Each structure stands twice: as structure tokens, then as C-alpha cells.
Amino acid sequence: MEAPFDMLHFTCDLCGKDIEVGNESRYVLKMEVFAAGDPAELTPADLDQDPIESLSEALRQAEVEGTDPGGELPPARKSFRYDLCAECHRKFLQDPLAREAEKKFHFSEN
């Protein structure tokens, strides 16, 4: 037996407003951020390099500097999911990078 819709509860992730299922519009915003890898151009010098030697040199350099070559790196790809009410959905579509909101802040020169 399926659970009735009135048991589901959603809150707008921007304004915090409760979104009642079936009584108003709810929007799902999915975003994905990842590093843009530009294709590298191979040169004759690249073909002359020994990849094993390059890796060995990088490991030696990390050891000298005291860094961990396998250390924590930021994730290459990150996904986000947000629930939005109708009003926040409309505002998001008008200014998805919140540039206008950023312009509204005026800081004094202290």
C-alpha cells in the first residue's frame, strides 16, 4: 500500500517556506559543478618525456617539500539538489547566479 501524499513534507531550500504537496507548485533544482578540462595540445617535447620519470620526479619533489601527493583534493564533480517554492523558482530563473543580490550590498569604507 502506498503512503498518502499528505505524509510528504517539503521545505523551500531558499526561503524556508513549507511547500504543501498538491496545494502549490514545487520545483526541483539540480546543479552540477565540475572542472572544465581543456584539451591539451601535444608537442614534440611532450612525446620525448618519460612519463614514469616524470611521476618519479613529482613523488621525489613532494617528499622533499613534505607534502602528500595523494592528499585530499577537492572533488572533481559535485552535484546539488534543492527544492524550491514557486516564488523562489521564479527569482532563481531571473538571476541564477545571484548577481543582482550581490550588487545590493553596500559596505562602508572603514
N, C-alpha and C positions, 0 to 999 in steps of 0.2 A: 504494500500500500504506500503510495507516495505521500510525502509530507505536504500539508497545505501551504499555499504561498504566504499566508499571513504569519507564518513562523519565520520567514526570511527577514533579515534586517540589514539595511544598507545605510551607510552614512557617507555624505559627500566628503571626499578626502581634501577638498579645498576649504569649504566654509564650515563643515561640521554638521550641516543640516541633516536631519533624518529623512531618508528617502523611503516612502511607503510604496511597497511593491503593488503595482496595479493601479495606484492612485495618481502617480505622476511619472514623468519620464526620468529614466536613469540611463546614464551614458557610461561606457567603459572606455577609458583612455589607456592605450598600450604604447609604451615608448621603448626604444632600444637604442643604446649608445654603444658604439664600437669604434675602434681605431681605424681610420681610413688609410689603408696601405696603398701607397702609390707604387706602381710597378717600377722596379729598379732597372736601370739601364746597365747592361753588362758591357764592360770594356775589356780590351785585351789584357790589361793589368789584372782584372778580376780573375781571368782564366788562368793566369800564371800563379796565382796564390794557392797554397796548400791549405785546404780547409781544416785538416787535422792540426797543422802547425798553428793556424790562427786561433783555434779553440784552446790549444795548449797555452799559447801566449796569454789569452784572456784569463784563463784559470790562474796562471802564474801571477799576473798583474793583480787579480783580486786577492790572492794570498798575501802579496806584498802590502797592499792597501788595507788589509784586514777586513775586507768586505766579503759577504757571502754571495757568490754568483748565482746560487739557487734561492736567494732571498725572496721575500714577499714582493710580488709585483701586483699592480692594480689589475683587476680582471679585464681581459681583452674585450669582453662583451658583457653588458649589463642590461637586463630587462626590467621594466617597471609596469605596474598595473594599478590604475586608480579608478574609483567610482566617482562620478560627477553628477550633481543635480542639474536640472535644465538651465538654470541661470549661470552656473559656473562653466557649463559646457559652452554656452553662448560666449561668455567672456574669454574662454580659452581659445575658441576659434578666431576671435577678433585679434588676439595678441598672444600667440602660443609661446613666445619666448619671454613674456612679461616685460618687454622693453618699455612700454608706457608706464608701468608701475614703478620701474626703476627711475624714470625721469621725475616722478613726483616727490622724491626725497631731496630735501634741501638741507645741507649741512652748513652750520656757521663756520667761519674761518677763525678758529681759536688758536 
